[in-house]
Amino acid sequence: IIEECAFQSCVSLPEIDIPNTVTSIAKSAFSGCHSLSKVILPNSITCLEDHIFRRCYSLKELIIPESVVKISKGCFFECNSLTEINIPKLVTKIGELSFTRCYSLIGITLERYVNNRNDKYRLKRLIADLSNCGNAPLMCTIYPPLKKKHFWSKYYFE
């Protein structure tokens, strides 16, 4: 377990590779790590807790493991360098403000079909977060699973 706020504001931490022996990362564990640019998460993680990578301004490279089912509130808030993210098919909840102020975010890949009420709500919350990226116009492409490509293509926010 990585405890709450364990590495918070570690401004000189450039990258982390968390071993599979870690099964939980508590909220705000890496919040404010301004130099953090690369994160390798283990498949033993099922939840990305509140504000876990909040204000990691340099974060560019992060792969959410297939084991993750929940992306909690403010998880990637103000991750200004994050350009693309893949949301695994097991994710059933995306907390509010998860991608707010991710100014460089241009692509989100959804692995789960948007075919029921909960999935549509999840997508609406994601779109609301993206549209709350400040004053700068944002163009973000949401890539749905191929089977439903005709249903969701591109969203433009100004």
N, C-alpha and C positions, 0 to 999 in steps of 0.2 A: 504494500500500500504506500502510495506517495501521499503524505499528509496535506491537509489544507494549508495553502499559502507557503508550501515548502520551499519553492524557488522563486517566490514572488519578488519582482524587481531585481532579479539577478541580471544586471545590464550587460555583463560580459559573457553570457552563455550563448555560443553561436549555434550549437545543434545538440539534439538529444536522441539517443537510441535506447528506448525503454525495453528491458528484457521481458520475456514471456512469464517470468515469475511474478511480475507485477499484475495484480488483478483489479486494482482500483486506483484511480487518481482523483483525489478530493478537489473540491472547488477552489478556484483561484491558484492552483498549484504552480502555474507558470505565468500568471498574470503579470504584465509589465516587464517581461523579459525583452527589452527593446532590440537586442542584437540577435535574438533567436530566429534563424532563417530556415532550419530544417528540423522536422520532427518525425521520428519513426515510432509508431505506436504498435504494441503487440496485439495479437489476436485474442489475448486473454481479457481485454477491455471490452465491456458491453455498454458503458455509458460515458459520454463526455460531459462532465459535471459543469455547473454554473461557472461562467467566467474563466474557464480553465486556461484559455490562451488570450484573454482580453488584453488589448493594447500591446500585442506582440507585433510591433510595427514592421519588422523585417521578415516576418514569416512568409515564405514563398512556397515551400515544399512540405506538404503534409498529405499523407494518405490515411483516410479513415478506414480502419480495418472492417472486414465483412462481418465481424462479430458485434459491432456497435448497433444498438437498437434505439438509442436516445441521444440527441444532441440538445443539451440543456441551455437554459437562458443565458444569453450574452456570450456564448462559447467563443466566437471569433470576432467579437465586437472590436472595431477599430484595427483589424489586421489589414493595414493599408497596402501591403505588398502581395497579398494573396490574390492570384489571378484566376485560378481554376480550382474547383472542388468536386469530388465525386461523392455522392451520398449513397451509401450501400442500400441494398434492397430490404434489409431487416430493419432499417430505421423507420420507426412508427411515430416518433415525436421530434419536432424541431421547436425548441423554446423560442420565446419572443426575443427580439434583438440579437439573434444569433449571428447574423451577417450584416448588421447595421454598421455603416461607415467603413465598409470594405471597399474603398474607392477604386481599387484596381481590379476588382472581381469582374471578369468578362464571361465566364462560363461555369455553369453548374450542371453536372450530369446526375440525373435521377435514375437509379436502377430499378425502382419500384413503379409498377403501373399506377396511374392515377385513375382509379376506376370505382372508388366508393367515396362516401361522404367524408370520412376521416382523412383520406388521402387528398381530397380536394381542399379541405380545410388547411391541411399541412402546407400545401402548395400556395394557398392564399396568404398564409403567414409568411412564407418565404418571400413571396413577391412584395409584401408589405415591408419586410426588412430591407429588401433591395431598393425599394423606392424611397427609403429613409436614409439615403446616403449623403445627405447634406445638400448644398446648393449646386454642386457640379452635376451636369447631366450624366446619366448612366445608361449604357447599353449593355445588357447582359443577356446571353443566350442560355435558355434552359433546355437541356437536351433530355428528352424523355426516353423511355425504353423504345427500341426501334418499332415494335409492334404498334405503338400508339403515336408514331411520329406526326401523323396528319393532325392529331388532336392539339398538341402543344408545339409551337415552333419557336418564335422569338417574342420577347417582351422588351419594349423600349420604355424607359422612364426619363422624363424631362422635368 
